[in-house]
Amino acid sequence: MADAEAERASKLLEAQVKAYEFFDEIDKIVRPGVSEKTLSEEIYQIGLDRFGIKTHWHKREDDILIVDLGPVLEKYEADIGRTYVIGNDPHKIKLRDSLQPIWDTVKAKFDEKPDMTGHELYTIARAEAKERGYDFGADIAGHIVGSFPHERIPQDRIQLYITEGNHGAMVQPGKDGLKRHWILEIHLRDTERGYQGFVEQLLTVPVA
């Protein structure tokens, strides 16, 4: 069991590392004047040509400012999101530059108490956003991730998400008896100016 758990964690981390390499390629093509449709097509083609990715476990949601990827690499899911700013708007740049530090802070608090509930972690994420002067822009701050397709309960928006009302410990095993792994999402909304950004990546597998 220990060997299987280690292999699952290793494969999830490997998928995330490949997704980071995917983003390095995306960084080169995000540019002013490109349409969302064109950028989406270019991103999909890079995934196919450079990494052999034919499957994405959720729809490609991307525009000039936000890219959200869910590639499946050797049956293991990655889920990575980044926010881009095109131009020099200082408020948008500040929001973008606040995302990763808040993610790091929330992860550190989870690492201090890994048996916390999804409700607790969502509360922490909202508080950190508010501390930086933002609203939290989503009703979840993350979800489980694993081998494709990951565990699902029909119509469930609580137990498998970092959200209000999930009072189960995040470390509890899944229905298969294996450790659950989680994606942490930070959504920041500048309500006054009417836009938001987010970042997401693996919460429960340490980066080597």
C-alpha positions in Angstrom: 0.0 0.0 0.0 2.8 2.4 0.9 4.5 1.7 -2.5 1.2 2.3 -4.3 0.7 5.6 -2.5 4.2 6.8 -3.3 3.7 5.9 -6.9 0.4 7.8 -7.1 2.0 10.9 -5.5 4.9 10.6 -7.8 2.7 10.4 -10.9 0.6 13.4 -9.9 3.8 15.4 -9.3 5.2 14.3 -12.7 1.9 15.4 -14.4 2.2 18.8 -12.7 5.8 19.2 -13.8 4.9 18.5 -17.4 2.0 21.0 -17.1 4.5 23.6 -15.9 6.6 22.9 -19.0 3.4 23.3 -21.0 2.9 26.7 -19.4 6.4 27.7 -20.4 5.4 27.1 -24.0 2.2 29.0 -23.5 4.1 32.0 -22.1 5.6 32.4 -25.5 2.3 32.8 -27.4 0.1 34.9 -25.1 0.2 38.2 -26.9 -1.9 41.3 -27.6 -4.5 41.0 -30.4 -4.9 37.3 -30.4 -8.5 36.0 -30.1 -9.6 33.6 -27.4 -10.5 31.0 -30.0 -7.1 31.3 -31.8 -5.2 31.1 -28.5 -7.2 28.1 -27.4 -6.5 26.3 -30.7 -2.8 27.1 -30.4 -2.6 25.9 -26.8 -4.3 22.6 -27.8 -1.9 22.1 -30.7 1.2 22.7 -28.4 -0.1 20.1 -26.0 -0.6 17.6 -28.8 2.7 18.4 -30.7 5.0 19.0 -27.7 3.6 16.6 -25.1 1.3 14.2 -26.9 -1.7 15.4 -24.9 -4.9 14.4 -26.5 -7.2 14.4 -23.4 -8.1 17.3 -21.1 -10.2 16.4 -18.1 -12.1 19.6 -18.1 -12.9 22.1 -20.9 -10.1 24.4 -21.9 -11.0 27.7 -20.3 -8.7 30.4 -21.4 -8.7 34.0 -22.6 -6.0 36.6 -23.0 -5.8 37.0 -19.2 -6.4 33.5 -17.7 -5.3 30.1 -18.8 -6.8 27.0 -17.0 -5.4 23.6 -18.1 -6.5 20.1 -17.2 -4.2 17.8 -19.2 -4.1 14.1 -18.6 -0.6 12.7 -18.7 -0.2 8.9 -18.6 -3.7 8.8 -17.0 -2.8 11.2 -14.2 -4.5 14.6 -14.1 -2.8 17.9 -13.8 -4.8 21.0 -13.1 -2.8 24.3 -13.4 -4.1 27.8 -13.7 -2.3 31.1 -14.2 -3.3 34.7 -14.7 -1.6 36.9 -17.3 -1.8 40.6 -17.7 -1.3 42.2 -21.1 -0.6 45.8 -20.8 0.5 48.0 -17.8 -2.7 48.4 -15.7 -1.2 48.6 -12.2 -4.3 47.3 -10.5 -4.4 44.2 -12.7 -0.7 43.7 -12.2 -1.1 43.9 -8.5 -3.9 41.4 -8.5 -1.8 39.0 -10.6 1.2 39.4 -8.4 -0.9 38.7 -5.3 -2.1 35.3 -6.4 1.0 33.1 -5.8 2.0 34.7 -2.5 -1.6 34.1 -1.2 -1.5 30.5 -2.5 1.8 29.9 -0.7 0.4 31.3 2.5 -2.7 29.2 2.4 -0.6 26.1 1.6 1.7 26.8 4.6 -1.3 27.0 6.9 -2.6 23.7 5.5 0.8 22.1 6.0 0.7 23.2 9.6 -2.6 21.4 10.1 -3.1 18.8 7.3 -6.1 17.2 9.1 -8.2 20.4 8.7 -11.5 20.2 6.8 -12.3 21.7 3.4 -14.5 24.2 5.2 -11.6 25.4 7.3 -9.3 25.8 4.4 -11.9 27.6 2.4 -12.3 30.0 5.3 -8.6 30.6 5.4 -8.4 31.3 1.7 -11.2 33.8 1.9 -9.6 35.5 4.8 -6.2 35.8 3.1 -7.9 37.3 0.0 -9.7 39.9 2.2 -6.4 40.7 4.0 -5.0 41.7 0.6 -8.0 43.8 -0.2 -9.8 41.4 -2.5 -13.0 39.4 -2.5 -12.7 35.7 -3.0 -14.0 35.1 -6.4 -15.4 31.5 -6.3 -17.5 29.3 -4.0 -14.6 26.7 -3.9 -10.9 26.9 -3.2 -10.0 23.6 -4.8 -11.0 20.0 -5.4 -9.6 16.5 -5.4 -7.4 15.3 -8.2 -6.0 11.9 -9.1 -6.0 9.3 -11.9 -8.4 10.1 -14.7 -11.3 10.2 -14.2 -11.1 11.3 -10.6 -13.6 10.3 -7.9 -17.0 11.9 -8.4 -20.3 11.8 -6.5 -23.2 13.0 -8.8 -24.4 16.5 -7.9 -21.8 16.7 -5.1 -20.4 20.2 -4.7 -19.3 19.7 -1.1 -17.4 16.6 -0.1 -14.9 16.6 -2.9 -14.3 20.3 -2.8 -12.5 22.9 -0.6 -15.7 24.8 0.2 -18.2 25.9 2.9 -20.0 23.0 4.4 -17.3 20.3 3.8 -16.6 19.3 7.4 -14.7 16.1 6.5 -11.0 16.0 7.1 -9.1 16.5 3.8 -6.8 13.6 4.7 -9.5 11.0 4.9 -9.2 8.4 2.1 -11.3 8.2 -0.9 -13.9 5.5 -1.7 -11.0 3.4 -3.1 -9.2 3.5 0.3 -6.3 5.6 -1.1 -5.2 9.0 0.1 -7.0 11.8 -1.5 -4.9 14.5 -3.3 -6.1 18.0 -3.6 -5.7 21.0 -5.9 -5.7 24.4 -4.1 -7.2 27.3 -6.1 -6.9 31.0 -5.2 -9.5 33.2 -6.8 -9.1 37.0 -6.3 -11.8 39.4 -7.4 -11.4 43.2 -7.7 -15.1 43.8 -7.2 -14.7 47.6 -7.6 -13.1 47.3 -11.0 -15.0 44.2 -12.2 -12.3 41.6 -12.9 -10.6 38.7 -11.3 -7.7 36.2 -11.6 -6.7 32.9 -10.2 -3.9 30.4 -9.7 -4.2 26.7 -8.9 -1.8 23.8 -8.4 -1.2 20.6 -6.4 -1.6 21.2 -2.6 -0.9 17.8 -1.2 2.3 16.6 -3.0 5.5 18.3 -2.0 7.5 19.8 -4.9 11.0 18.2 -4.9 
